[in-house]
Amino acid sequence: MAERNGVPAVSIMTSAFVDAAELMARVQGVPLHPFSVIEHPIASADAKGIDERAQLAVAAVVEILVG
């Protein structure tokens, strides 16, 4: 994982995968790994919906990494 090499990292996922991601983070030894969570599903979203979710995800990632 990037954190083990000193590289800050944030995972982006939809709300449907949070439980699985938290479990994997614990298994990988980084139980406090940060996540940016967007609305699920994305497969049925149009271009505007994808863009809106992407903007929210980026804003959350910046907040997590920069504060």
TIRO-2110 file (N, C-alpha, C; in Angstrom, 1 decimal):
// TIRO-2110
0.8, -1.2, 0.0, N, 1, A
0.0, 0.0, 0.0, CA, 1, A
0.9, 1.2, 0.0, C, 1, A
0.4, 2.3, -0.5, N, 2, A
1.1, 3.5, -0.7, CA, 2, A
1.6, 4.1, 0.6, C, 2, A
0.7, 4.0, 1.7, N, 3, A
1.1, 4.5, 3.0, CA, 3, A
2.3, 3.9, 3.5, C, 3, A
2.6, 2.7, 3.2, N, 4, A
3.8, 2.0, 3.8, CA, 4, A
5.0, 2.5, 3.1, C, 4, A
4.9, 3.2, 2.0, N, 5, A
6.0, 3.9, 1.4, CA, 5, A
6.0, 5.4, 1.6, C, 5, A
5.2, 5.8, 2.5, N, 6, A
5.2, 7.2, 2.9, CA, 6, A
4.4, 8.1, 1.9, C, 6, A
3.6, 7.5, 1.1, N, 7, A
2.7, 8.2, 0.1, CA, 7, A
1.3, 8.3, 0.7, C, 7, A
0.8, 9.5, 1.0, N, 8, A
-0.6, 9.6, 1.4, CA, 8, A
-1.6, 9.0, 0.3, C, 8, A
-2.6, 8.3, 0.8, N, 9, A
-3.5, 7.7, -0.2, CA, 9, A
-5.0, 7.8, 0.4, C, 9, A
-5.9, 7.9, -0.5, N, 10, A
-7.3, 7.9, -0.2, CA, 10, A
-8.0, 7.0, -1.2, C, 10, A
-8.9, 6.2, -0.8, N, 11, A
-9.6, 5.4, -1.8, CA, 11, A
-11.0, 6.0, -2.0, C, 11, A
-11.4, 5.9, -3.3, N, 12, A
-12.8, 6.4, -3.7, CA, 12, A
-13.6, 5.2, -4.1, C, 12, A
-14.8, 5.2, -3.5, N, 13, A
-15.7, 4.1, -3.8, CA, 13, A
-17.2, 4.5, -3.6, C, 13, A
-18.1, 3.7, -4.1, N, 14, A
-19.5, 4.0, -3.9, CA, 14, A
-19.9, 3.4, -2.6, C, 14, A
-21.0, 3.9, -2.1, N, 15, A
-21.5, 3.6, -0.8, CA, 15, A
-21.8, 2.1, -0.6, C, 15, A
-22.0, 1.4, -1.7, N, 16, A
-22.2, -0.1, -1.6, CA, 16, A
-21.0, -0.9, -1.2, C, 16, A
-19.8, -0.3, -1.3, N, 17, A
-18.6, -1.0, -1.1, CA, 17, A
-17.9, -0.6, 0.2, C, 17, A
-18.5, 0.2, 1.0, N, 18, A
-17.8, 0.7, 2.2, CA, 18, A
-17.4, -0.4, 3.2, C, 18, A
-18.4, -1.3, 3.5, N, 19, A
-18.1, -2.4, 4.4, CA, 19, A
-17.0, -3.3, 4.0, C, 19, A
-17.0, -3.6, 2.7, N, 20, A
-15.9, -4.5, 2.2, CA, 20, A
-14.6, -3.7, 2.2, C, 20, A
-14.6, -2.5, 1.9, N, 21, A
-13.3, -1.7, 1.9, CA, 21, A
-12.8, -1.5, 3.3, C, 21, A
-13.6, -1.3, 4.3, N, 22, A
-13.2, -1.2, 5.7, CA, 22, A
-12.6, -2.5, 6.1, C, 22, A
-13.2, -3.6, 5.7, N, 23, A
-12.7, -4.9, 6.1, CA, 23, A
-11.3, -5.1, 5.5, C, 23, A
-11.2, -4.8, 4.2, N, 24, A
-9.9, -5.0, 3.5, CA, 24, A
-8.8, -4.1, 4.1, C, 24, A
-9.2, -2.9, 4.5, N, 25, A
-8.2, -2.0, 5.1, CA, 25, A
-7.7, -2.6, 6.4, C, 25, A
-8.6, -3.2, 7.2, N, 26, A
-8.2, -3.8, 8.5, CA, 26, A
-7.3, -5.0, 8.2, C, 26, A
-7.6, -5.8, 7.2, N, 27, A
-6.8, -7.0, 6.8, CA, 27, A
-5.4, -6.6, 6.4, C, 27, A
-5.4, -5.5, 5.6, N, 28, A
-4.1, -5.0, 5.1, CA, 28, A
-3.3, -4.2, 6.2, C, 28, A
-3.8, -4.1, 7.4, N, 29, A
-3.1, -3.4, 8.5, CA, 29, A
-3.2, -1.9, 8.5, C, 29, A
-4.2, -1.4, 7.8, N, 30, A
-4.4, 0.1, 7.8, CA, 30, A
-5.9, 0.4, 8.2, C, 30, A
-6.3, 0.1, 9.4, N, 31, A
-7.7, 0.2, 9.7, CA, 31, A
-8.2, 1.6, 9.7, C, 31, A
-7.4, 2.6, 9.7, N, 32, A
-7.8, 4.0, 9.6, CA, 32, A
-7.7, 4.6, 8.2, C, 32, A
-7.5, 3.7, 7.2, N, 33, A
-7.3, 4.2, 5.8, CA, 33, A
-8.6, 5.1, 5.5, C, 33, A
-8.3, 6.3, 4.9, N, 34, A
-9.4, 7.2, 4.6, CA, 34, A
-10.1, 6.8, 3.3, C, 34, A
-11.4, 7.1, 3.2, N, 35, A
-12.2, 6.8, 2.0, CA, 35, A
-13.0, 8.1, 1.7, C, 35, A
-13.2, 8.3, 0.4, N, 36, A
-14.1, 9.2, -0.2, CA, 36, A
-15.3, 8.4, -0.7, C, 36, A
-16.5, 8.5, -0.2, N, 37, A
-17.6, 7.7, -0.6, CA, 37, A
-18.6, 8.5, -1.4, C, 37, A
-18.9, 7.9, -2.6, N, 38, A
-19.9, 8.6, -3.5, CA, 38, A
-21.1, 7.7, -3.6, C, 38, A
-22.2, 8.3, -4.0, N, 39, A
-23.5, 7.7, -4.1, CA, 39, A
-23.4, 6.5, -5.1, C, 39, A
-24.1, 5.4, -4.7, N, 40, A
-24.2, 4.2, -5.5, CA, 40, A
-25.7, 4.1, -6.1, C, 40, A
-25.9, 3.6, -7.2, N, 41, A
-24.9, 3.1, -8.2, CA, 41, A
-24.4, 4.3, -9.1, C, 41, A
-23.4, 4.0, -9.8, N, 42, A
-22.9, 5.0, -10.8, CA, 42, A
-23.2, 4.5, -12.3, C, 42, A
-23.5, 3.2, -12.4, N, 43, A
-23.7, 2.7, -13.8, CA, 43, A
-24.9, 3.3, -14.5, C, 43, A
-25.9, 3.7, -13.7, N, 44, A
-27.1, 4.3, -14.3, CA, 44, A
-27.0, 5.8, -14.3, C, 44, A
-26.0, 6.4, -13.8, N, 45, A
-25.9, 7.9, -13.8, CA, 45, A
-25.5, 8.4, -15.2, C, 45, A
-26.1, 9.5, -15.6, N, 46, A
-25.7, 10.2, -16.8, CA, 46, A
-24.4, 11.0, -16.7, C, 46, A
-23.9, 11.6, -17.7, N, 47, A
-22.7, 12.3, -17.6, CA, 47, A
-22.7, 13.4, -16.6, C, 47, A
-23.8, 14.1, -16.4, N, 48, A
-23.9, 15.1, -15.4, CA, 48, A
-23.8, 14.5, -14.0, C, 48, A
-24.5, 13.4, -13.8, N, 49, A
-24.4, 12.7, -12.5, CA, 49, A
-23.0, 12.2, -12.2, C, 49, A
-22.3, 11.7, -13.2, N, 50, A
-20.9, 11.2, -13.0, CA, 50, A
-20.1, 12.4, -12.6, C, 50, A
-20.2, 13.5, -13.3, N, 51, A
-19.4, 14.7, -13.1, CA, 51, A
-19.7, 15.2, -11.6, C, 51, A
-20.9, 15.3, -11.2, N, 52, A
-21.2, 15.7, -9.9, CA, 52, A
-20.6, 14.8, -8.8, C, 52, A
-20.7, 13.5, -9.0, N, 53, A
-20.1, 12.6, -8.1, CA, 53, A
-18.6, 12.8, -8.0, C, 53, A
-18.0, 12.9, -9.2, N, 54, A
-16.5, 13.1, -9.3, CA, 54, A
-16.1, 14.4, -8.5, C, 54, A
-16.8, 15.5, -8.7, N, 55, A
-16.5, 16.7, -8.0, CA, 55, A
-16.6, 16.5, -6.5, C, 55, A
-17.6, 15.8, -6.0, N, 56, A
-17.7, 15.6, -4.6, CA, 56, A
-16.6, 14.7, -4.1, C, 56, A
-16.2, 13.7, -4.9, N, 57, A
-15.1, 12.8, -4.5, CA, 57, A
-13.8, 13.6, -4.4, C, 57, A
-13.5, 14.4, -5.4, N, 58, A
-12.3, 15.2, -5.4, CA, 58, A
-12.2, 16.1, -4.2, C, 58, A
-13.3, 16.8, -3.9, N, 59, A
-13.4, 17.7, -2.8, CA, 59, A
-13.1, 17.0, -1.5, C, 59, A
-13.7, 15.8, -1.3, N, 60, A
-13.5, 15.0, -0.1, CA, 60, A
-12.0, 14.5, 0.0, C, 60, A
-11.4, 14.1, -1.1, N, 61, A
-10.0, 13.7, -1.1, CA, 61, A
-9.1, 14.9, -0.7, C, 61, A
-9.4, 16.0, -1.3, N, 62, A
-8.6, 17.2, -0.9, CA, 62, A
-8.7, 17.5, 0.6, C, 62, A
-9.9, 17.4, 1.1, N, 63, A
-10.1, 17.7, 2.5, CA, 63, A
-9.4, 16.7, 3.4, C, 63, A
-9.4, 15.4, 3.0, N, 64, A
-8.8, 14.4, 3.7, CA, 64, A
-7.2, 14.6, 3.7, C, 64, A
-6.7, 14.9, 2.5, N, 65, A
-5.2, 15.0, 2.4, CA, 65, A
-4.7, 16.3, 2.9, C, 65, A
-5.4, 17.4, 2.7, N, 66, A
-4.9, 18.7, 3.0, CA, 66, A
-5.4, 19.3, 4.3, C, 66, A
-6.7, 18.9, 4.5, N, 67, A
-7.3, 19.4, 5.8, CA, 67, A
-8.0, 20.7, 5.6, C, 67, A
END
